[in-house]
């Protein structure tokens, strides 16, 4: 699915899980099989980063030669020379001369946006970068960097449980900026596969995330059971139901869905052709609003400090 007005694919494949490490072990073979399944199902839009497996996910994409891919990558806010080096290294790993989207990922109070944005504008003029994006910014930070040059796309977390950036996305739409939501399945919580209140080992990184706090999980699991009943009633897999609901939002142009197995790609094919009745959308909206106000909040879904 393509948003014709903005020419941005509606579904991006998130490649962080393919790199292993942060999200658990992942074999190189399974990663390649997943990527080739994406190509077969005509999902050719990928979100990546040099920090996913220390460049591994970018290298995997770089092996898919002559596939007419649509790729976004990113780097953290840091000194401009480091940003330039990061972009050039990403281009090499991705085996390409240009990037469809480049995101400044996570703002920082340590560095000025001015030199970074000037570099990105230069790269855009030279057609090395086609679209400039910011990820995990707020309105004030967006306005600050936007005063230097045009921001084409924003990327923030949004899902059935985490709706804190609704106002931000709506603000971006008013400014004619493309909006993209990541973690639409809440790092796996909305797949329904977790059934224990504390499913992770003490050192698991998810224990530090706001949605996976013990307090929040107790609330979330009660609502997951309700969602599972709706899923069975409508004969729609829970993941597909949640993703279709997310795509029904007029303030969201695109979503990033992490995949590590072929069956997950096949699920996205279902989502791509799924349109929910308005009554189901409204029912889910009411539940989302109810649960969102009950959950303990943080500045962002990763509980990351700027």
N, C-alpha and C positions, 0 to 999 in steps of 0.2 A: 504493500500500500504506500502510495506517495501522496504527500500533501502538495497538490498541484500549485497552489498559490506560493508556497515557500520552497518547493522542490527539496524537501527533506523527507527521507524515508520514515515511515511511521514506527517501524520496529528495527532497532539495532540489536545485534548480538553482543552481549557483554563478554569479554574474553578473559577477565580476571580469573575465573575458575580454571581455565585451560592451562594457566601457568603453574598450578599446584600451589605449594607452600601455604599461603594465607588461608585458603579455603579447604585445605586438606590435600592429600596426595592425589596426583593425576598423572596417568601414564601418557607418554608422548603419542603412543598409538591411538589412545582414546581421543586425545585432543585433535589429531589429524582427521580421524573418522568423523568427529563432530563438525569440524570445519567443512569437510567435503559434503556432509549431510546438509549443511547450510546452503552450500552452492547448488546442490541438487534441488532443494526446495525453493530456490531463488531468493534466499536471504543473503544479500551481498553487502550489507551495511554492518560495520563492526566498530565497537568502541574499545579502545585499548589504551595502554600507558607504558612508558619505559619502566615504571615501578612494578608492573605485574610480572613477578618472577624474574626481576632484574633484566627485563627486556625480552623474556622468553615469549610472551604472547605476541609481541611485535614481530619477532623472528618467525613464529608460526604463520602469521599472516603474510609475511614476506615470501614464504614458500609457495603461496597461491598465485603464481604468475599468470598474467594475461586473463584475469577473471573479472575485470571491470568492477572492482570493489569500490565501496564508499567507506572511507576510513576516517575516524576521529581519534586523535591522541591528545596528550596533555603533558603538563609538567607543573610542579609546585611554583609558587611565587618565590623567586630567588634573584640574585644578581643577574643583570641582563646578559653578561657573557656566558653565564651558566645556562640561561634559557636558550640562547643561540646554540650552544653546544648540544643541549638536549634535543632541540629540533633537528639539527643536522644528523645526530646519531639515530634518531627515530626514522628519518628518511632512509638511512642506510639499512637499518634492520627491516624496515617495511618494503625495501626494494622498490622505491618509488621516487619520483621527482617532486611530488606535491602532495599536500594533505587536504582533504575535503573540509575538515574542521580541526582547529587547534584550540584547546582549552587552557586557560590559566586556572589551575586546579588548587583550590583553597587560597583565599586571600591571606596576607600577612601584614602585620603592623610594622615589620622590620624593614620592608622595602617599598620604595615608591613605585606606583604603577606607571609613571610617565615613561621611563626608558624601555620598559617591557612592551608597553603598548606601541611605542614608536617603532620598535623592532618588528612587531607583528604587522603593523600597517605597511612597513617597507616590504616585508615578505608577501603580504597580500597584493601589493602593487606589482610585485615581480612574479605573481601567480604561483608562489611556493605554497602559500596558504590561501584557500578559497573562502573560508569563513572563520571569523574570530569568535571564540566563545569564552565564557567564564563559568566556573563550576563552584558551587557552594558559597556564592556571594549572597549578600543581603541587598536591600534596596539602596541603602546609603553607599555601599561599596560599588554597586553597579553604576550608580549615578556618577561617582567619582571617576571610575575608569572610562565610563561612557562619555565624559566631557572631553576626553583626549581623542577618542576615535570611536567609530561605530562598532557596537557589539551586535553580532548577527544571531547568536544563540546562547541560551543559558541552560545549565544542567544542575538540577538540585534533586534531593530525595523527595519522593512522593509515593504514598501507597495508602491502602485502605485503613491502615493503623496510624500512619504518620501523614497528617494533612496540614502541618504547620506552615508550609510554604505556599499554600493556596493563594494568599493575598499577593505574594511575590510574583507568582506565575501570572496572575491576572494583571498586575502592574506591567509586566513585560509584554503581555499581549497588547495592552494599550499603547505601548511604545513600538509596536510592530517588531518585536524581538521573538524569534522562535524559542519555544520552550520544550525542554526534554526532561523526563523524569527517570531517575535511576532507582534501583531497589523497589520496583513495583510489587515484588512478592515478599518484601520485608526480610531480606536475607534468608529466605526459606520458610519463615513462619507461616506464610499464607499458602503454602503448598499443602499444609495439613500433615506433613510427615513427622513433625515433632509432637510427642504425646506426653513427655515428662515435664514436670515443672522446672527442673534444672537439668537439661539434657546434655550439658557439656562438662568436660573436665575443668578443674579450677583454673588452669592456665589458658584455656581456649579464649581466643581474642573476642568472641562474641559476648562473653560475660561482661565486657567493658562497654558494650553498646546499650543505648538507653532502652530499646525495646526488649532486650534480653535480661533486664534486671529481674530479680525474683519477684519483686512487687508487681511489675508489669506483666510477667508471664502468667501469673495467677489470673489476672483479668483477661488476658488475650485468649487463653485456652478455653475459657467459658464461652467466649464468642465464636471461637473456631468451631465448636460443636454446632452452633446455630448455622454457621456458614456451610458446614458439611451437610446439614439437613436440606438447605436450599439447593446445594449442588446436586444432591440425589433427586430432589423433587423435579429439578429442571433437566436432569440427565446431562449435566455439563460438568466436566472435571473442575474441581475447585480452582486450580491454577488458571485455567482458561476463563472461568467466570470472573475472577478478580482482574485479570489482565484486560478483558473486554470492558469491564466496568471502568477501569482506569482510562482506557482509550476513548470512552464515551465523554470524557471531560472536555469541554470546549476550550479550556485554557491549557491543555496539554497537546502538543503537536506530535510528540514522539516519545517512545519509551526505550529503555535499555534493559534487556533481559539476559541475565547470565546463563550460559549453557555449557555443560560439560559432557553430555551424553546425547546420542542421536534421538532418543525418544523425546527429549526436551525440545528439540528442533521441530519434530513432528507435531508437538503440542502447539507451537507457534503457528503452524500452518492452519490449525483449527481456529486459533484466535484471529488470524488474519481474515477469515471468512465468517466470523461470528458477529452478529448484531443482536444485542439484547433488547427485549421489549422494554418500553419505558417504565412499566410497572415494576420490573425486576430491578432496573437501575434505581428507581425511587426507593424500593425496599432496602437495597444495599446501602444507599446513601443515608438512610435513617440509622441503620446499624453503625455505619462508619462514624457518623456524627456522635452517636451515643458513646462509642468506645473511645473515640479520640479525646473527649473531654475528661475521661476517667484516668487516662494514662499519665504517668509521671513524665515530665518533659525535660528537654535539654536544649542547648543552642542548636544542635544538629543531630542527625540520626546516629552518627559515629561518636557523639559526645566528645568531639574534637575541639581543642582550644585554638583559637585564631592566633 
